[in-house]
Amino acid sequence: MIMSELDEIRKRKLEQLRRLQSAQGQQSPGEDNLAQQIAQLESMVKPAFTREALERYGTIKTAFPEKAVQVLVVLAQFIQSGKVKHVDDDLLKKLLTQLTPKKRETQIRGI
């Protein structure tokens, strides 16, 4: 009884994985090209990261993928122009603060 239930659960999970893989396989060519460009940027920039900066980049990439791409583009330009050879955590923090728009402070006034 228990083995048949386990087999049934495995079959459902396997079918679910197959559906996910087929759905991912149907990405548009533009998305594939974009993913390839991001991978190229990462392969160029990641060797310049220190361990702490690499950890921070991984966190940013997980939480804010668009911001991670912005960071990659800026750092790739800096590395190509020779302005930066190594990216440490402090440099990455400074870059992130510059890329983040400033928040407006709102004040509530009584009438």
NULUM-126225 format. One record per residue (C-alpha): residue in three letters; x, y, z. Coordinates in pm, whole numbers, padded with zeros to 5 digits, always signed. Layout:
N
ALAXYZ
...
This chain:
111
MET+00000+00000+00000
ILE+00268+00251+00101
MET+00491+00158-00195
SER+00211+00216-00444
GLU+00145+00559-00293
LEU+00514+00646-00315
ASP+00526+00529-00676
GLU+00222+00741-00754
ILE+00380+01048-00592
ARG+00702+00990-00786
LYS+00510+00962-01113
ARG+00326+01288-01044
LYS+00650+01469-00957
LEU+00821+01331-01267
GLU+00532+01444-01487
GLN+00539+01786-01322
LEU+00913+01817-01391
ARG+00862+01716-01754
ARG+00594+01983-01797
LEU+00822+02246-01643
GLN+01111+02148-01868
SER+00895+02157-02179
ALA+00758+02499-02079
GLN+01111+02629-02027
GLY+01218+02484-02359
GLN+00963+02702-02535
GLN+01134+03030-02452
SER+01152+03282-02729
PRO+01480+03328-02920
GLY+01514+03678-02775
GLU+01514+03541-02422
ASP+01775+03281-02515
ASN+01993+03552-02670
LEU+01955+03771-02362
ALA+02046+03483-02130
GLN+02353+03414-02342
GLN+02462+03778-02326
ILE+02419+03783-01949
ALA+02626+03464-01921
GLN+02903+03626-02130
LEU+02902+03934-01906
GLU+02917+03716-01596
SER+03208+03516-01732
MET+03396+03840-01796
VAL+03317+04011-01465
LYS+03305+03726-01210
PRO+03682+03656-01210
ALA+03737+04013-01087
PHE+03510+03965-00785
THR+03642+03899-00437
ARG+03465+03627-00241
GLU+03256+03877-00044
ALA+03159+04066-00359
LEU+03065+03741-00530
GLU+02840+03649-00238
ARG+02675+03991-00250
TYR+02629+03965-00627
GLY+02465+03624-00584
THR+02222+03769-00333
ILE+02141+04061-00561
LYS+02096+03830-00858
THR+01847+03621-00662
ALA+01648+03910-00516
PHE+01673+04171-00793
PRO+01772+04016-01130
GLU+01731+04345-01321
LYS+01963+04529-01083
ALA+02217+04246-01112
VAL+02222+04292-01490
GLN+02273+04667-01446
VAL+02566+04599-01213
LEU+02717+04353-01461
VAL+02696+04601-01748
VAL+02857+04883-01550
LEU+03133+04661-01412
ALA+03202+04514-01756
GLN+03247+04865-01894
PHE+03482+04955-01608
ILE+03687+04640-01654
GLN+03713+04682-02032
SER+03821+05043-01998
GLY+04081+04947-01737
LYS+03933+05161-01461
VAL+03880+04858-01236
LYS+04086+04541-01205
HIS+03933+04389-00890
VAL+03582+04430-00753
ASP+03562+04417-00376
ASP+03254+04435-00156
ASP+03294+04807-00085
LEU+03308+04895-00454
LEU+03000+04685-00519
LYS+02815+04859-00233
LYS+02906+05202-00373
LEU+02791+05102-00719
LEU+02462+04972-00582
THR+02395+05295-00393
GLN+02459+05493-00711
LEU+02229+05271-00917
THR+01949+05282-00659
PRO+01721+05581-00704
LYS+01695+05809-00407
LYS+01374+05783-00211
ARG+01170+06093-00164
GLU+01087+06170+00190
THR+00723+06250+00241
GLN+00595+06470+00515
ILE+00244+06459+00646
ARG+00118+06793+00763
GLY-00193+06859+00964
ILE-00437+07109+00825
